[in-house]
Amino acid sequence: MIDRWIIKSLMDTDFYKYPMGQFVWKYYPTVRVTSVLRIRTKNVHLGRILDLGELREQLEHARTLRHTNSELHYLRGTNEYRLRMFCEPYLEFLRHLALPEFHLERNGDDIDLRFEGLWCEQMYWETIALAIVNELYSNKLMEPLTAFEREVVYATGRLRLAEKIKTLRQHPTIKFSDFGSRRRFSAKWQEYVDEVLRDELPDQFLGTSNTHFANRTGVVPMGTSAHELQMVVAGLHEDDGTDDWLAVSQREVIDRWWEEYNYGLSIFLPDTFGTDFFLRNLTRHDLEQWKGFRHDSGDLFTFGEKNILARYQKEGIDHEKKLLIPSDGLTLGVMIRADDFFGNRIKVSDGWGTNLTNDLFDGSWRGDLFYGPLSLVIKPILADGHHLVKLSDNLAKATGDPATIERYKRAAGYTNTDRVECVY
């Protein structure tokens, strides 16, 4: 019966949940947040596809899990940057952590899945719930296939992985990590991919964002923070009564994050309210101190050239020592272009997600079923009663109610109109 459970460990989540989790536990322990599931893939209606009883059962099982002594021992020893990341009181908090209750019901042809509770507890649902929904969807895709056809699906995945490895060997300067936990085909497939990459590309595969598989495969856990952090803190500042409340909230996150983690986890995520706004509120001192930037929306090459490299040059900062982490729907073709385009001007380390861990189907439609990876997200929508917003550099990724979005646009001086459909 154990094999029927999709999530077998609370560490089967993105590693960034832990440094961000400790940060939230320390600075915002009483804040209550509501997060909801959003599907961005058009014409896929999960209410017609998934068995809600089965989904509920999988989610309820995840609520029974606790961090084990061995898992806490692993987190205690996480010091890849020569600094211990997690303090003992936070590890004790994790020891007793149980995922809070969830709300699930059918909403027409779709589903309403949301998580409400103390931010420091409910934030751990995100990757876990997305992995459950995606694997149940993968199971539905496999269900009508014959045994032989299922073998063909896995064989296709292995062949595509083999082609990726062959191509990467021809481009040895490309360095990358697995960022594909939340939209993977399945837990077993992601672990298989990580094991193969560890063995076949030891000098290029830097690690995985999945904490559980990093522990099991002996590779480095990768991750810092997510948009959620800036979104919630901004919501808490919205009623400050000042014109610069959004800039104040950004400054609070930057300064507290540096105080907590220093250089080791100093990667800016600039697109929550638009990269232009973020950069306007960075000082030269910030740029000198912090390690680099993660790119998660908008055109990668414009972002890297006109936003990041140009700013480093303007400030007289040696950008060759800085780091750029592309992580927006990467394919191997984009990674090769980025390697050629940026060359030695800035260090590049790719965060390769869905195309790495969910590349087994042909992208065709068969009735209600799309035979390819879904673009699913779980985003916070409320914090202590405040409506939350993410603007992004791609308006197709924007979240929030229209009136609040307009307030945030005014506060950020946001004028971007780019909208590109989210494939992953």
ZAZAVO-525504 format. One record per atom (N, C-alpha, C): y, z, x; residue in three letters. Coordinates in steps of 0.1 Angstrom, whole numbers, plus 5000, padded with zeros to 4 digits. Atoms other than C-alpha are relative to their C-alpha. Example, Ala and Ser with C-alpha at 12.3 -4.5 7.8 and 13.67 -1.06 7.14 Angstrom:
BEGIN
498850005009Ala;495550785123Ala;501250005009Ala;498950004991Ser;498950715137Ser;501150084992Ser;
This chain:
BEGIN
498850005008Met;500050005000Met;501350005009Met;498849994992Ile;502450065029Ile;500649875002Ile;499450134997Asp;502849695036Asp;500849944989Asp;499250055011Arg;504349635002Arg;501550035001Arg;498649964999Trp;507549815012Trp;500749925010Trp;499250094991Ile;510249595027Ile;500650095011Ile;499349914991Ile;512149885043Ile;499150125003Ile;500949894996Lys;509950125063Lys;500750105008Lys;499349914992Ser;512650295083Ser;501549984997Ser;498550015002Leu;516350385078Leu;500749935012Leu;499450074989Met;516950235112Met;499849854999Met;500150155003Asp;516049895098Asp;501349964994Asp;498750035005Thr;519749835096Thr;500849955013Thr;499150044989Asp;522649685117Asp;500450125008Asp;499749894991Phe;523349905147Phe;501550054998Phe;498649965002Tyr;527149905139Tyr;500150114990Tyr;499949905010Lys;526350125110Lys;500150145006Lys;500049874994Tyr;525850415134Tyr;501350045007Tyr;498749964995Pro;529050415155Pro;501050004989Pro;499150005011Met;530950325124Met;499750124991Met;500349885008Gly;529050595105Gly;500450135005Gly;499549874993Gln;529850865130Gln;501550014998Gln;498550005002Phe;533550755128Phe;500450044986Phe;499749975014Val;533550775090Val;499750154997Val;500449865002Trp;531651105090Trp;501050105006Trp;499049914993Lys;534251255114Lys;501350004994Lys;498650015005Tyr;537551125100Tyr;500249994985Tyr;499850025014Tyr;536851045064Tyr;498850064992Tyr;501349945006Pro;534051285052Pro;500050014985Pro;500049985015Thr;535251325016Thr;500449884992Thr;499650125007Val;536250975008Val;498849944992Val;501150065008Arg;534250814979Arg;500349854999Arg;499950144999Val;533550444980Val;499049944990Val;500950085008Thr;532050194956Thr;499949865006Thr;500250134994Ser;530449874970Ser;499149924990Ser;500750085009Val;528949584951Val;499449885007Val;500650134995Leu;526649284957Leu;500749884995Leu;499450135004Arg;528248944957Arg;499149895006Arg;500850124995Ile;526348614959Ile;501049885001Ile;499050114998Arg;528448324974Arg;499349865000Arg;500750135001Thr;525748054972Thr;500149954985Thr;499850055014Lys;526647844941Lys;498749974993Lys;501150045009Asn;524247804912Asn;498750075003Asn;501249914999Val;521748074924Val;500350124991Val;499849895010His;521348324896His;498850105001His;501149914996Leu;519348624908Leu;499450074987Leu;500549945013Gly;519048764872Gly;498949924994Gly;501050095005Arg;516848464864Arg;498849995009Arg;501050034990Ile;514848474896Ile;499250135004Ile;500749884995Leu;514148834907Leu;499550094989Leu;500549905009Asp;512049094890Asp;500750135003Asp;499249894998Leu;514449374885Leu;499250135002Leu;500949894998Gly;511649624882Gly;499650025015Gly;500550004986Glu;510349534916Glu;501250035010Glu;498849974992Leu;513949534931Leu;500350154999Leu;499749855001Arg;514449884917Arg;499050085007Arg;501149924993Glu;511150004931Glu;500350005015Glu;499750014985Gln;512049874966Gln;501250095004Gln;498949924998Leu;515450034964Leu;499750154999Leu;500449865001Glu;514050364952Glu;499250055012Glu;500849964989His;511550364980His;500950025012His;499149984988Ala;514350325006Ala;500750144999Ala;499349875001Arg;515950644991Arg;499050115004Arg;501049904996Thr;512750835000Thr;500050025015Thr;500150004986Leu;513150755037Leu;501050105007Leu;499249914992Arg;514550995063Arg;499949955015Arg;500150024986His;515350955100His;499050105006His;501049924994Thr;512451085120Thr;500550065013Thr;499649944987Asn;512551305151Asn;500149895011Asn;500050104989Ser;511651005173Ser;501149904998Ser;498850095002Glu;514350785157Glu;501350075004Glu;498849934995Leu;516951055163Leu;500050015015Leu;500050004985His;515751085199His;500449875005His;499550134995Tyr;516250715203Tyr;501549994999Tyr;498650005001Leu;519750735189Leu;500750095010Leu;499449904990Arg;520551035211Arg;500149935014Arg;500050064987Gly;519650825241Gly;500749875001Gly;499350135000Thr;521750525231Thr;501350015009Thr;498849994991Asn;524150505261Asn;500149885009Asn;499950124993Glu;524250145271Glu;501349985008Glu;498750014993Tyr;527850185282Tyr;500350125008Tyr;499949884991Arg;527150495303Arg;500850124994Arg;499449895008Leu;528650715276Leu;499150034989Leu;500849965012Arg;526650905250Arg;500849974988Arg;499250045011Met;527650755217Met;500050104989Met;500149925012Phe;526451005191Phe;499850155003Phe;500049854998Cys;527151385190Cys;498950064992Cys;501149935007Glu;524551635179Glu;500350034985Glu;499749985014Pro;526351735146Pro;499849874992Pro;500250135008Tyr;526251365135Tyr;498549974999Tyr;501450025001Leu;522651335144Leu;499350104990Leu;500549915010Glu;521951645123Glu;500349954986Glu;499650065013Phe;523851475095Phe;499049894996Phe;500950115002Leu;521551175099Leu;498650064996Leu;501349955002Arg;518451395099Arg;499850034985Arg;500049965014His;519251505063His;500549894991His;499550115008Leu;520651175051Leu;499049944991Leu;500850075010Ala;519251035019Ala;500949904994Ala;499150105006Leu;520650715005Leu;500350044986Leu;499649955014Pro;522550794973Pro;499549914989Pro;500450085011Glu;521750664939Glu;500749874999Glu;499450135001Phe;522450304930Phe;500049964985Phe;499950055013His;523350114898His;499549865000His;500650135000Leu;521249814889Leu;499749964985Leu;500350065013Glu;521249604857Glu;500249855000Glu;499950145002Arg;520949254845Arg;501449974994Arg;498750045005Asn;524349084839Asn;499949854996Asn;500250145003Gly;523548764820Gly;498949945009Gly;500950064991Asp;521848534845Asp;500050065014Asp;499849934987Asp;522948754874Asp;499650144999Asp;500349855000Ile;522549114885Ile;501250075004Ile;499049914996Asp;524949394888Asp;499450115009Asp;500549904991Leu;524049604919Leu;501150065007Leu;498949934993Arg;526449864932Arg;499650135005Arg;500349874993Phe;526450174953Phe;501350085000Phe;498849925001Glu;528850464947Glu;499650145006Glu;500349874994Gly;529150794966Gly;501050035012Gly;499349984988Leu;530550954997Leu;499949895009Leu;500150114991Trp;531450685021Trp;499150025011Trp;500849974989Cys;529750855049Cys;498550004997Cys;501450015004Glu;526450835029Glu;499649864995Glu;500450125007Gln;526550525008Gln;500249875009Gln;499850114991Met;527650295037Met;498749955006Met;501350044994Tyr;524050285050Tyr;499249914991Tyr;500850085009Trp;522950095019Trp;500249855003Trp;499650144999Glu;524649765029Glu;498949915005Glu;501050094994Thr;522249605053Thr;498650024994Thr;501349975006Ile;519149775038Ile;499949934986Ile;500150075013Ala;519949645003Ala;500049855001Ala;500050154998Leu;520749295015Leu;498749955005Leu;501350044995Ala;517549285034Ala;498950004989Ala;501050005011Ile;515549385003Ile;500249884991Ile;499750125009Val;517249124981Val;499649875006Val;500450124993Asn;516748855006Asn;498549985001Asn;501450024998Glu;513148925012Glu;499349984986Glu;500650035013Leu;512348944975Leu;500349864996Leu;499750145003Tyr;514048604971Tyr;499149915008Tyr;501050084992Ser;511948465000Ser;498650014994Ser;501349995006Asn;508848594983Asn;499949914987Asn;500050095012Lys;509848404951Lys;499949865004Lys;500150134995Leu;510248094972Leu;498549975004Leu;501450024995Met;506748134986Met;499050014989Met;501049975011Glu;505048244953Glu;499349884995Glu;500650125006Pro;504447894938Pro;499249925010Pro;500650084990Leu;503147754971Leu;498550035002Leu;501449974997Thr;499447714980Thr;500050075014Thr;500249944987Ala;498047895010Ala;500349915011Ala;499750104990Phe;498247575030Phe;501549985001Phe;498550035000Glu;501947515020Glu;500750125007Glu;499349884993Arg;502847875031Arg;499849995015Arg;500250014985Glu;501247815065Glu;500949895005Glu;499150104995Val;503347505068Val;501450055001Val;498749944999Val;506547705061Val;500150085013Val;499949924988Tyr;505747945089Tyr;499949915012Tyr;500150094988Ala;504747665112Ala;501349935002Ala;498750064998Thr;508047495105Thr;501050105006Thr;499149904993Gly;509847815114Gly;499750025014Gly;500349994986Arg;507947845146Arg;500449885008Arg;499650124993Leu;508547485156Leu;501550005002Leu;498650004998Arg;512247525149Arg;500550105010Arg;499749904989Leu;512347835170Leu;499749955014Leu;500350064987Ala;510547655198Ala;501049905004Ala;499050104996Glu;513047375197Glu;501350075004Glu;498849934996Lys;515947625198Lys;499850065015Lys;500249944986Ile;514347795229Ile;500049895010Ile;500050114990Lys;513747455246Lys;501549965003Lys;498650044998Thr;517447365240Thr;500850105008Thr;499249894994Leu;518747705251Leu;499650005015Leu;500450014986Arg;516747665284Arg;500849895007Arg;499250104994Gln;518847355290Gln;501450045001Gln;498649955000His;522047555285His;499950155005His;500249864996Pro;521347875306Pro;501250095000Pro;498849915000Thr;524947995305Thr;500250064986Thr;499849955014Ile;524648055267Ile;499350144999Ile;500649865002Lys;524148435260Lys;500250034985Lys;499949985014Phe;523448555225Phe;499250124996Phe;500749885006Ser;522248845203Ser;499649964986Ser;500450025014Asp;520348845170Asp;500950094991Asp;499149945010Phe;522848925142Phe;499449984986Phe;500550055013Gly;520448825114Gly;499350094991Gly;500749905009Ser;519249145097Ser;500249984985Ser;499749995015Arg;521049115064Arg;499649884992Arg;500450115008Arg;520048765055Arg;498749935006Arg;501350054994Arg;516648735072Arg;499049954990Arg;501150045009Phe;513648565057Phe;499150124997Phe;500849885002Ser;511648885061Ser;500150095012Ser;500049914988Ala;511349195083Ala;499149965010Ala;501150044990Lys;508149075099Lys;500549885008Lys;499550124993Trp;509848735107Trp;501150045010Trp;499049964990Gln;512848895123Gln;499550075012Gln;500649944988Glu;510749115145Glu;499349905008Glu;500750104992Tyr;508648825155Tyr;501049915008Tyr;499050074993Val;511748625164Val;500550085012Val;499549914989Asp;513048915185Asp;499050015011Asp;501149994990Glu;509748955203Glu;499949875008Glu;500150124993Val;509548585211Val;501249975009Val;498850024991Leu;513148565224Leu;500050095012Leu;500149914989Arg;512648875245Arg;499149955011Arg;501050054990Asp;509648715262Asp;500449875006Asp;499850144996Glu;510848355264Glu;501449985006Glu;498750024995Leu;514548395272Leu;500650135004Leu;499649874996Pro;514948725290Pro;501450015006Pro;498750014993Asp;518148615308Asp;501149964990Asp;498950055009Gln;519948475277Gln;500050094987Gln;500149925012Phe;518748695248Phe;500450155004Phe;499449884996Leu;520949005251Leu;499550124992Leu;500449895009Gly;519649215222Gly;500049974986Gly;500050025014Thr;519549255185Thr;500850114993Thr;499249915008Ser;521749415159Ser;499150104992Ser;500949925008Asn;518649565142Asn;499650125008Asn;500349884992Thr;518349925154Thr;498550025001Thr;501549985000His;514649955144His;499349915009His;500750104992Phe;513549635161Phe;500550015015Phe;499649984986Ala;515649715192Ala;499250115006Ala;500949904995Asn;513650035195Asn;498649965002Asn;501450055000Arg;510349865188Arg;499849905011Arg;500250114991Thr;510949565211Thr;500650035014Thr;499549964987Gly;512749745239Gly;501349925005Gly;498850074996Val;515949535238Val;501250084996Val;498849925002Val;519549655235Val;500549984986Val;499450015013Pro;520949745201Pro;501549965001Pro;498750064999Met;524149545195Met;500850024988Met;499149995011Gly;527149615173Gly;501150115002Gly;498949914999Thr;530449795169Thr;500550054986Thr;499549965013Ser;532149795135Ser;500149874991Ser;500050115009Ala;532649585104Ala;501350004992Ala;498850015008His;535449475080His;500250124990His;499949895009Glu;534549765057Glu;500950115005Glu;499249894995Leu;536250015080Leu;501549974998Leu;498650025002Gln;539649845079Gln;500349994985Gln;499750015014Met;539349765042Met;500250144993Met;499949875007Val;538750125031Val;501250085005Val;498849924994Val;541350285055Val;501349944994Val;498850075006Ala;543950025042Ala;500150054986Ala;499949965014Gly;543150125006Gly;500550144999Gly;499649865000Leu;543650495015Leu;501550015003Leu;498650004996His;547150405028His;500949934990His;499250095008Glu;548250175000Glu;501150074992Glu;499049935008Asp;550150444981Asp;500950095009Asp;499149934991Asp;552050565012Asp;501450004996Asp;498650015004Gly;555250444996Gly;500949935011Gly;499350074989Thr;556250245028Thr;499749855000Thr;500350145000Asp;556549875034Asp;499049965010Asp;500950034989Asp;554449895065Asp;498650074999Asp;501249935001Trp;551450075051Trp;498749935005Trp;501250074995Leu;548949805060Leu;500050005015Leu;499949994986Ala;550149795096Ala;499650145005Ala;500349864996Val;549950175097Val;498550034999Val;501449985001Ser;546350165085Ser;499249935011Ser;500650064989Gln;545449915111Gln;500150075013Gln;499749924988Arg;547050125138Arg;499150125000Arg;500949885001Glu;545050425126Glu;498649975005Glu;501450044996Val;541750245130Val;499949975015Val;500050034986Ile;542550105164Ile;500150125009Ile;499849894991Asp;543850425179Asp;498850104999Asp;501149915001Arg;541050645165Arg;498749955006Arg;501250074994Trp;538350395175Trp;500050015015Trp;499949994986Trp;539550395210Trp;499850145005Trp;500249864997Glu;539750765211Glu;498650054999Glu;501449965003Glu;536150795198Glu;499149935010Glu;501050084993Tyr;534450515218Tyr;500549945013Tyr;499450054987Asn;536850405246Asn;499649855002Asn;500250144997Tyr;536050075264Tyr;498649954995Tyr;501350055003Gly;532350055255Gly;499849934987Gly;500150075013Leu;532749955219Leu;501349944995Leu;498650045003Ser;536249815221Ser;500049854997Ser;500050145004Ile;535749485203Ile;500949994987Ile;499250015011Phe;538549385179Phe;499349904990Phe;500450095011Leu;537549235145Leu;501349974992Leu;498650025005Pro;540849075135Pro;500349934987Pro;499850085011Asp;540348875104Asp;500050064986Asp;500149945013Thr;540149135076Thr;501249974991Thr;498850035008Phe;543749075065Phe;500749885006Phe;499450124993Gly;544248755085Gly;500350035015Gly;499949984986Thr;544148715123Thr;501550015004Thr;498650004996Asp;547948645125Asp;500650144998Asp;499549865003Phe;548748985109Phe;499450095010Phe;500749914990Phe;546249165132Phe;500749995013Phe;499450034987Leu;547749005163Leu;501450055001Leu;498649965000Arg;551349085153Arg;500150155003Arg;500049854999Asn;550349455153Asn;499350055013Asn;500649964988Leu;548649455187Leu;501050015011Leu;499149994989Thr;550449565218Thr;499349945013Thr;500550054988Arg;550049435253Arg;499050115006Arg;500949904995His;548449775262His;498749994993His;501350025008Asp;545849725234Asp;499249895006Asp;500750124995Leu;544949385248Leu;499550025014Leu;500549974987Glu;544649515283Glu;498850094999Glu;501149905001Gln;542449805273Gln;498749954994Gln;501250035008Trp;540049655248Trp;499349885006Trp;500950094993Lys;537149445259Lys;500249854995Lys;499950135006Gly;537649145235Gly;500049994985Gly;499950035015Phe;537348995200Phe;498749954995Phe;501150075007Arg;534748905175Arg;500649914990Arg;499550115009His;535248585155His;499150004988His;500950005011Asp;533948595119Asp;500549924988Asp;499650095011Ser;535948345098Ser;501049905006Ser;499150104995Gly;538048035102Gly;499449925011Gly;500550094989Asp;537747765129Asp;499950085013Asp;500249934988Leu;536247915160Leu;500849955012Leu;499350064989Phe;537947685184Phe;501550024999Phe;498549975002Thr;541447725169Thr;500250145003Thr;499949864998Phe;540848095169Phe;500050045015Phe;500249964986Gly;539748115205Gly;501249945009Gly;499050064992Glu;542347875219Glu;501450044997Glu;498649985004Lys;545547925199Lys;500350154997Lys;499849865003Asn;545048285189Asn;499850095012Asn;500549904990Ile;543148465216Ile;500549965015Ile;499650044986Leu;543548275249Leu;501549995002Leu;498650024999Ala;547148185242Ala;500750145000Ala;499449865000Arg;547948555235Arg;499850075013Arg;500349944986Tyr;546248675267Tyr;500949935010Tyr;499150074990Gln;548248405286Gln;501450054999Gln;498749965002Lys;551448505270Lys;500350145006Lys;499849874996Glu;550948865279Glu;499650025015Glu;500349994986Gly;549848785315Gly;498750075003Gly;501349934999Ile;546348925310Ile;498949905004Ile;501150084995Asp;543348785329Asp;498949984989Asp;500950025011His;541348635300His;498649975005His;501350024995Glu;538448545322Glu;499150125000Glu;500749885000Lys;537448905322Lys;499750054986Lys;500149955014Lys;537648935284Lys;498849934993Lys;501350045007Leu;534848875258Leu;500449954986Leu;499950055014Leu;534748655227Leu;498649994994Leu;501350005007Ile;531848705202Ile;500149924988Ile;500150085012Pro;531448415178Pro;498950064991Pro;501049955009Ser;529548535147Ser;500149954986Ser;499850065013Asp;530448315118Asp;499149894997Asp;500950105004Gly;527548125105Gly;499549905011Gly;500350084988Leu;526448005139Leu;498849924999Leu;501150094997Thr;524147715146Thr;499949985015Thr;500150034986Leu;522847615180Leu;501049905005Leu;499050104996Gly;525147315180Gly;501350065002Gly;498749944999Val;528247525175Val;500050095013Val;500149914988Met;527047765203Met;500149915013Met;499950094988Ile;526647465227Ile;501449955002Ile;498650054999Arg;530147335218Arg;500950115005Arg;499249894996Ala;531547685223Ala;499950025015Ala;500349984986Asp;529847715257Asp;500849905008Asp;499350114993Asp;531347385268Asp;501550024999Asp;498650005003Phe;534747435252Phe;500750125008Phe;499349894993Phe;535547785266Phe;499650015014Phe;500350004985Gly;533747745299Gly;500150135006Gly;499849884993Asn;534748005323Asn;501450074997Asn;498749955003Arg;538048075306Arg;499950144994Arg;500249885007Ile;536648365286Ile;498550024999Ile;501549985002Lys;533148525285Lys;499749994985Lys;500550025013Val;531248425254Val;498650064998Val;501349955003Ser;528448615238Ser;499849984985Ser;500150045014Asp;527248475205Asp;499250104992Asp;500849925010Gly;526148685175Gly;499449904990Gly;500750115007Trp;523548445160Trp;499350074988Trp;500549935012Gly;522648545124Gly;499049924992Gly;501050055009Thr;521048365095Thr;499349885005Thr;500750124995Asn;520248035112Asn;498950045010Asn;501049964991Leu;518248235137Leu;498850074993Leu;501149925006Thr;516248465114Thr;499649954986Thr;500450055013Asn;516048255082Asn;500149845000Asn;499950144998Asp;515447895093Asp;498649944998Asp;501350055003Leu;512147795076Leu;499949904989Leu;500150095011Phe;512947585046Phe;500949885002Phe;499350134998Asp;514547245040Asp;501349994993Asp;498750015007Gly;517547335019Gly;500049924987Gly;500150075012Ser;516247164988Ser;500150094987Ser;500049935013Trp;516447264951Trp;498749964993Trp;501250025009Arg;513347304929Arg;500250094988Arg;499749925012Gly;514447414895Gly;501250095003Gly;499049904997Asp;516447734898Asp;500050055014Asp;500249954987Leu;515247794933Leu;500649915011Leu;499550064989Phe;517247704964Phe;499150035012Phe;500949974989Tyr;514847664993Tyr;500850005013Tyr;499249984988Gly;517147795020Gly;500650145000Gly;499449875000Pro;519048105030Pro;501250014991Pro;498949975009Leu;521448265006Leu;501250065007Leu;498849934995Ser;525048375013Ser;500250124991Ser;499949875007Leu;524948735001Leu;500850105008Leu;499349894993Val;527349015009Val;500050124991Val;499749885007Ile;527849374999Ile;501350055005Ile;498649964995Lys;531549475001Lys;500550124992Lys;499449895007Pro;533449784992Pro;501149954991Pro;499050045010Ile;535649744961Ile;501050114996Ile;499149895004Leu;537050094955Leu;499850115011Leu;500049894991Ala;537950384978Ala;500950114994Ala;499349905006Asp;539050704961Asp;500949954989Asp;499350065011Gly;540150494931Gly;500949885004Gly;499250114996His;542050234952His;499249875001His;500650134999His;541149874948His;500149955015His;500150054986Leu;540049714982Leu;500049855000Leu;499950144998Val;540649374996Val;499649965014Val;500250064988Lys;539449155023Lys;500649864999Lys;499450145001Leu;541548835029Leu;499249905008Leu;500750104991Ser;539748675059Ser;500949895004Ser;499350124996Asp;540848365077Asp;499449884992Asp;500550105009Asn;538748165051Asn;500050064987Asn;499849945013Leu;539748235016Leu;498750004991Leu;501350005007Ala;536148155004Ala;499350145002Ala;500649874997Lys;535248495020Lys;500950114994Lys;499149895005Ala;538148685003Ala;499350084989Ala;500649925011Thr;537148974980Thr;501250094995Thr;499049915006Gly;539249184956Gly;500549944987Gly;499450055012Asp;540949164923Asp;501349925003Asp;498850094997Pro;543748894921Pro;501350085002Pro;498749944998Ala;546649134917Ala;500150085013Ala;500049934988Thr;545549354946Thr;500149905012Thr;500050104990Ile;544949044967Ile;501449955003Ile;498650044998Glu;548548934961Glu;500850115007Glu;499349894993Arg;549849274972Arg;499750005015Arg;500450004986Tyr;547849255004Tyr;500649885007Tyr;499450114993Lys;549048905011Lys;501550025003Lys;498649974997Arg;552649015008Arg;500150105012Arg;499949904990Ala;552049315030Ala;499649955014Ala;500450064987Ala;550349105057Ala;500749885003Ala;499350134998Gly;552648805054Gly;499049895001Gly;501150095000Tyr;549548605047Tyr;500349874993Tyr;499650135005Thr;550148235042Thr;498849905001Thr;501150094998Asn;546748085050Asn;499449944987Asn;500650065012Thr;545247845025Thr;498649935002Thr;501350074997Asp;542047735042Asp;498950074992Asp;501149965008Arg;538947755021Arg;498849925003Arg;501250074996Val;535547655035Val;498850074994Val;501149955006Glu;532347705015Glu;499150085010Glu;500849924991Cys;530147985030Cys;498549954999Cys;501450055000Val;526747835039Val;499150125002Val;500849884997Tyr;525448165053Tyr;500850124997Tyr;
